[in-house]
Amino acid sequence: MPRPILLLTATLVLVAACREDAPTSPPGIDVTTASAKASDPTATWTFPAVETGLGFASDGQGAYANGTCVTTRIFATTAGSNSGDATIQTAKSNNCTRRFTLRYPDAFTEVVPSFNNLLTLQSSTSSIPVGTTVKRRLIVAPGSLNNNPSRCGRLLFGPNGAVGAGSDSVNVTRLNASTWQVASAGSNLALCESTGALYAMPVSFTVTSSAPLPL
């Protein structure tokens, strides 16, 4: 039976055996001391001031900067995995309340902590030229809130073989040496991993590196 597709009317993560499901830093390596010659930058994730219509949105408390109740990193150097992935993890401390808002097209909304991974943004061997737009995968992996699991477990934007099949990758545009714009592509479809349903969940945010990276 075909999977249901729910379309959003407003305007507007990991499974084994796939590269993005592996740790972004290899097991057994302390990435804080792995290299004295290379250092991975942190990043700030910023959502638009008006988030009407977005399926993946902020908690309304401003930009997500590393150290402000979140941990961010771009694995851009040999100090870590050099995967190129840009990751963000909301803090698990009770003193921190940063979360993300997920708005589904059936009017269900949840505001949850999350680990998010934008794959292959920048590494020492791969970069996106300024002004160029490419398709990349985005994985949104909410954690439990008050011991209640998120609806989907993971939302997958973009297929990797059978993983995330039917979903749409996101468009990533390099704006300058430090900034990338991330926006929906295609029909904005994300795969709900727990149910196999596809939901239209528009995306729009920027990722800004704490240091310029090679062009």
N, C-alpha and C positions, 0 to 999 in steps of 0.2 A: 504494500500500500504506500503511495507517495507520502512524504513527510509534509505536515501542514506548514503553510507559509502565511504568516500574519503580517500585513502591511501597515506601516505607521502612517496615519493620516495627517499628523502635524508636519509642518515644515521641519523642514527639518523640524592555570589556565590549564602534573602535566601528564599525558598518557605515555607508557613506555614505548621504546623503539623509535622515537622521533627525536631529531636533533634538538628541537626547542624544548623537549621534555627533560633533557639532561640539565644538571646544574650549570649555571652560567660561569661558575668557577669550578675547576676540576676538583674532585674529592681528594682530600689529603694535602691540599695546598693552602697555606695561609696567604690569602691574596693581599693582606696588608703589608707583608714583608717579602713577597715572592720576588720582587725586582726593585733594585735601588735606582735603576735607570729609567723606569717607566712608571707612570701613575695614571690610573683611570680617573677621569673627571666625574664629578657628580652632575646632577641635572635638576632643572626646575621645570615642572609640568604646569602649564598655564591654560586654563579654559577661558572661553570668551565671557565678557561681562554679562551678556544676555544668552542664556542657555536654552531658551525655548526650543522645543523640538528635538533636543539631543537625547539619545538613548543611553549613552555613556557620558556622564556629567560629573561635576564636582559636588562638594558638600556645601558650597556657598561661602566658604571661609577664605577665599583667595587662592593664590598660587601655592603649589606644593613644592617647597624648597627643601633640599636635603637638610636634615637636622631639626626641622620644625614638625615634629611628630611623624615624619616619614624618612625613609632611607632610600636614596636614589643612587644610580650608578650607570655610566655608559661603559661597557666592556670594550674599550677602544684601543687598548694597548696590551702588551705582553705581560703586564703586571698581574693580569688575571687570565681569563679564558680566551681573550681576544676574539670573542664571538661577534662583537659589534652590537650586541643587544643593549637596549636601554630599559632599565628596570626601575620599578618604584614599589616600595612596600610600606604600607601604613604601619605605624608603631603599634605594638601590642600592649603597651603600658596603659593602665587605667587613667593616667594623667593626660593622655593624648586622645583626641577625639576625631582626628582626621579620617574621613571615609570617602567613598564615592557613591554617587547616585545612579542607579540603574532604572531606567523607565522603559517598561515593556509596552508594546502597542496594544495590549489588551487592558491598559490602564493600571496594571500592577506596578508598584514602585517599591524599591528597597534601597536603603542607605546603609552601606556595609563597608567594613575594612576590606582591603584587597591587595593582592600582589599582581602587578600588571607588567607585561613584557612586550615591548615593541622590538621586533626582531631585525637584526642585520642593519642597524642604523649607520654605524661607523666602526671600522676596525683599522688596524695598522696596514692591512692589505686591500681594503675596500672602502670607498667613499662615494657619496652622491654629489655630483657637481652642482654648484650653485645655480639655481634657476631650473633645475631638472626635477621632474616628478617621477617617482617609481612606486610600484606596488610592494607593500610589505605586510607581514602578518602581525596581528595584535592579539594578545591573549590577556583576558581579564579573568582573574581567578579570585573571586571573593572568599573571604573566610566566614566562619560562623559568627553571628551576632547574638549574644545572650544564649549561646548553645543552639541557636536555630540556624540550620544550614541555608545558604543562599539557594534560590530557586534552581539555578542551572549548574552549580558547581564551578564550571568554567564557561565563559563565552568566547568563542573562537571566531575571529575575523580573518578569513583567508584559509584555503585548504592546504594541507600538506599530505598528499596522497589521500587516503581514506579519512584521515583526521581533519575534521572541519569541512568535510565535503559539502558543497552547495553554498557555502558562505562566501562573502566578498572580502577580499583584502582591502586594506586602507591605502589611500594615496599619501605619499610622503614627499614633500617638496623642500629642498634645501634652500633656505633663505639667505644665509651667510655662513661664515666659518663656525658659528656657534648655535645656529637656530634652524629647526626643522618644523614645518607645518604639517600636521596630520589631519586628514579629512576623509570622509566617507567616499567610497567608490561603488560603482554599480548600483545595486538596489539596497545598499546599506545592510545586507543580511549578515547576522551573526548566528552561529550554531550554538544552541543550548545543549551542552554536552550531556546533561542528566536525562533529557527527554528526547533528544534528536530533533527537536523543533527548530525551525528557522524563524528568527525575529528580525524585523527591520529596526535597527537601532543606530541612528545617525551619530557620527563621531566628528568632533572638531576640537583640537587643542594644539599647543606648541610644546616642543621640548627644547630647552636651552641649556647648552653645556656650560659648566663652570669655567671652562677654558676653551679658547679656539682650537679647532681640530683641523688637520690637514685637508686641503681642498682637493 
